[in-house]
Amino acid sequence: MNLTFFDQFSSPQLLGIPLILISMLFPTLLLPSPNNRWITNRLSTLQLWLMQLLTKQLMTPMNKTGHKWALILSSLMTFLLLINLLGLLPYTFTPTTQLSMNMSLAFPLWLATILIGLRNQPSISLGHILPEGTPTPLIPALIMIETISLLIRPLALGVRLTANLTAGHLLIQLISTATMALLSILPAVSILTTSILILLTILEFAVAMIQAYVFVLLISLYLQENI
């Protein structure tokens, strides 16, 4: 039974062909198609308002150089948000529970922020490794610690998103399995676990949105350090 709990995290296949690419592209079908008019309906108005609010929240602390990243960060936020929320529907697959996918998103963006910092302001970017006023005996150890903490950032981004979504999906499956098992034996306890399952599902919807926002927010903070 323990193995079946993790079957939901394996990439679905059809005739031996992985369907993870289709599940990644499916959220784009939910977005309204562009039109010649500025505002076509209420859904487009709501989408534009949310994108404007998100972009303002991310770009306000940055200077004009960082505003070039507005389209990338807002698109990434929308992509992660839709994938995380769609993954909570029954009989669906969540690509963001795969560490390989999250790392493929985190590592290039983190590397881009580092390269931008080394190109535009190399002395300031390298200065983060050794803070001013460090005692001389602590310089080698501090350089190693700061370098490791810098290199571990993309891994932390990917693992954080993967672990939070995986843990939530496992909890939902465990409680739902217990609810079905107790339905015929202890109906009263089954009702209690059902209420817990509903509350947990609401919590997971919040976690899905928060984790997408935290992922993009941390990338914007890394970018802010290097521009």
C-alpha positions as CSV (number, residue, x, y, z in Angstrom):
1,M,0.0,0.0,0.0
2,N,2.9,2.3,0.7
3,L,4.0,2.1,-2.9
4,T,0.5,3.1,-4.2
5,F,0.7,6.4,-2.2
6,F,3.7,7.5,-4.4
7,D,2.2,6.3,-7.7
8,Q,0.5,9.7,-8.0
9,F,3.9,11.4,-8.4
10,S,5.0,9.2,-11.3
11,S,4.7,10.8,-14.7
12,P,1.7,9.4,-16.6
13,Q,2.3,7.6,-19.8
14,L,0.2,6.7,-22.9
15,L,1.7,4.0,-25.1
16,G,5.0,4.5,-23.5
17,I,5.0,8.3,-24.2
18,P,5.3,10.5,-21.1
19,L,2.4,13.0,-20.8
20,I,4.2,15.4,-18.5
21,L,4.6,17.9,-21.3
22,I,0.8,17.9,-22.0
23,S,0.1,18.5,-18.3
24,M,2.6,21.4,-18.3
25,L,1.0,23.0,-21.4
26,F,-2.6,22.4,-20.3
27,P,-2.9,25.5,-18.0
28,T,-2.4,27.7,-21.1
29,L,-5.8,26.6,-22.3
30,L,-7.4,28.2,-19.3
31,L,-6.1,31.7,-20.2
32,P,-8.3,33.8,-22.4
33,S,-7.0,34.2,-25.9
34,P,-5.9,37.7,-26.9
35,N,-8.3,40.0,-28.7
36,N,-8.2,43.3,-30.4
37,R,-10.2,45.0,-27.7
38,W,-8.5,45.9,-24.4
39,I,-11.2,44.4,-22.2
40,T,-13.2,41.6,-23.6
41,N,-15.0,40.2,-20.6
42,R,-14.9,40.0,-16.8
43,L,-12.4,37.1,-16.8
44,S,-9.9,39.2,-18.9
45,T,-10.5,42.2,-16.6
46,L,-9.8,40.0,-13.5
47,Q,-6.7,38.5,-15.1
48,L,-5.3,41.9,-16.0
49,W,-6.0,43.2,-12.5
50,L,-4.2,40.2,-10.9
51,M,-1.2,40.5,-13.2
52,Q,-0.9,44.2,-12.6
53,L,-1.1,43.6,-8.8
54,L,1.5,40.9,-8.9
55,T,3.9,42.8,-11.2
56,K,3.6,45.9,-9.0
57,Q,4.3,43.8,-5.9
58,L,7.5,42.2,-7.4
59,M,8.9,45.2,-9.3
60,T,8.4,48.0,-6.7
61,P,11.6,47.3,-4.8
62,M,13.7,47.1,-8.0
63,N,15.2,49.8,-10.2
64,K,14.5,50.2,-13.9
65,T,17.0,47.6,-14.8
66,G,15.1,44.9,-13.0
67,H,11.8,45.9,-14.7
68,K,13.0,43.9,-17.7
69,W,12.2,40.8,-15.8
70,A,8.6,41.7,-15.2
71,L,7.3,39.5,-18.1
72,I,9.4,36.5,-17.1
73,L,8.5,36.6,-13.4
74,S,4.8,37.3,-14.0
75,S,4.6,34.5,-16.6
76,L,6.4,32.1,-14.2
77,M,4.0,33.0,-11.4
78,T,1.0,32.3,-13.5
79,F,2.5,29.0,-14.8
80,L,3.3,27.7,-11.3
81,L,0.0,28.9,-9.8
82,L,-2.1,27.2,-12.4
83,I,-0.2,24.0,-12.3
84,N,-0.3,23.8,-8.5
85,L,-4.0,24.5,-8.4
86,L,-4.9,22.1,-11.2
87,G,-2.8,19.4,-9.5
88,L,-5.3,19.4,-6.6
89,L,-8.1,18.2,-8.8
90,P,-9.0,14.5,-8.7
91,Y,-7.3,12.2,-11.2
92,T,-4.7,14.9,-12.2
93,F,-0.9,15.0,-12.3
94,T,1.1,17.8,-10.7
95,P,4.4,18.4,-12.6
96,T,5.7,20.6,-9.8
97,T,6.0,17.6,-7.5
98,Q,8.9,16.5,-9.7
99,L,12.3,17.8,-8.3
100,S,13.8,17.7,-11.8
101,M,11.2,20.1,-13.2
102,N,11.5,22.5,-10.3
103,M,15.3,22.5,-10.6
104,S,15.1,23.1,-14.3
105,L,13.1,26.3,-13.4
106,A,15.2,27.4,-10.5
107,F,18.8,26.8,-11.7
108,P,18.7,28.8,-15.0
109,L,16.9,31.8,-13.3
110,W,19.3,31.8,-10.4
111,L,22.3,31.5,-12.7
112,A,21.0,34.4,-14.8
113,T,20.8,36.6,-11.7
114,I,24.4,35.7,-10.7
115,L,25.7,36.4,-14.2
116,I,23.9,39.7,-14.4
117,G,25.5,40.7,-11.1
118,L,29.0,39.7,-12.2
119,R,28.6,41.5,-15.5
120,N,27.1,44.8,-14.2
121,Q,28.7,45.1,-10.7
122,P,31.3,42.4,-10.1
123,S,32.8,44.1,-7.0
124,I,29.5,44.4,-5.3
125,S,28.4,40.9,-6.2
126,L,31.6,39.3,-5.0
127,G,31.4,41.5,-1.9
128,H,28.4,39.5,-0.7
129,I,30.8,36.6,-0.2
130,L,33.0,38.5,2.3
131,P,31.1,41.1,4.4
132,E,33.0,44.3,5.4
133,G,34.7,44.2,8.8
134,T,35.2,40.5,8.9
135,P,38.1,39.4,11.3
136,T,41.1,38.1,9.4
137,P,41.2,34.6,10.9
138,L,37.5,34.1,9.9
139,I,37.9,35.1,6.3
140,P,38.6,31.6,4.8
141,A,35.8,29.9,6.7
142,L,33.4,32.8,6.0
143,I,34.1,32.7,2.3
144,M,33.4,28.9,2.2
145,I,30.2,29.3,4.1
146,E,28.9,32.2,2.0
147,T,29.9,30.4,-1.2
148,I,28.0,27.2,-0.2
149,S,25.0,29.3,0.9
150,L,25.1,31.0,-2.5
151,L,25.4,27.7,-4.5
152,I,22.6,26.0,-2.5
153,R,20.0,28.6,-3.4
154,P,18.6,26.9,-6.5
155,L,18.5,23.5,-4.7
156,A,16.6,25.2,-1.8
157,L,14.1,26.7,-4.3
158,G,13.4,23.4,-6.0
159,V,13.3,21.3,-2.8
160,R,11.0,23.7,-1.0
161,L,8.4,23.7,-3.8
162,T,8.7,19.9,-4.3
163,A,8.5,19.0,-0.6
164,N,5.5,21.3,0.3
165,L,3.4,20.0,-2.6
166,T,4.4,16.4,-2.1
167,A,3.6,16.5,1.6
168,G,0.2,18.0,1.0
169,H,-0.7,15.5,-1.7
170,L,0.4,12.6,0.6
171,L,-1.6,13.9,3.5
172,I,-4.7,14.3,1.4
173,Q,-4.4,10.7,0.1
174,L,-3.7,9.3,3.5
175,I,-6.7,11.0,5.1
176,S,-9.0,10.1,2.2
177,T,-7.9,6.5,2.3
178,A,-8.6,6.4,6.1
179,T,-12.0,8.0,5.5
180,M,-13.1,5.4,3.0
181,A,-11.8,2.6,5.3
182,L,-13.6,3.9,8.3
183,L,-16.9,4.6,6.5
184,S,-18.3,1.1,7.0
185,I,-16.7,0.4,10.4
186,L,-16.9,3.7,12.3
187,P,-19.2,6.2,10.5
188,A,-18.9,8.9,13.2
189,V,-15.1,8.8,13.0
190,S,-15.4,8.8,9.2
191,I,-17.4,12.0,9.3
192,L,-14.8,13.6,11.5
193,T,-12.0,12.6,9.1
194,T,-14.1,14.0,6.2
195,S,-14.2,17.4,7.8
196,I,-10.5,17.2,8.4
197,L,-10.0,16.3,4.8
198,I,-12.1,19.3,3.6
199,L,-10.1,21.7,5.8
200,L,-6.8,20.2,4.6
201,T,-7.9,20.6,1.0
202,I,-8.6,24.3,1.6
203,L,-5.2,24.6,3.2
204,E,-3.6,22.9,0.3
205,F,-5.2,25.4,-2.1
206,A,-3.6,28.2,0.0
207,V,-0.2,26.4,0.1
208,A,-0.3,26.0,-3.7
209,M,-0.7,29.7,-4.2
210,I,1.7,30.7,-1.5
211,Q,4.5,28.4,-2.8
212,A,4.1,29.7,-6.3
213,Y,4.4,33.2,-4.9
214,V,7.4,32.4,-2.7
215,F,9.3,30.7,-5.6
216,V,9.0,33.8,-7.7
217,L,9.5,36.2,-4.8
218,L,12.8,34.6,-3.9
219,I,14.0,34.8,-7.5
220,S,13.1,38.5,-7.5
221,L,15.1,39.0,-4.3
222,Y,18.1,37.2,-5.8
223,L,17.8,39.5,-8.8
224,Q,17.5,42.6,-6.6
225,E,20.8,41.7,-5.0
226,N,22.6,41.7,-8.3
227,I,21.2,44.8,-10.1
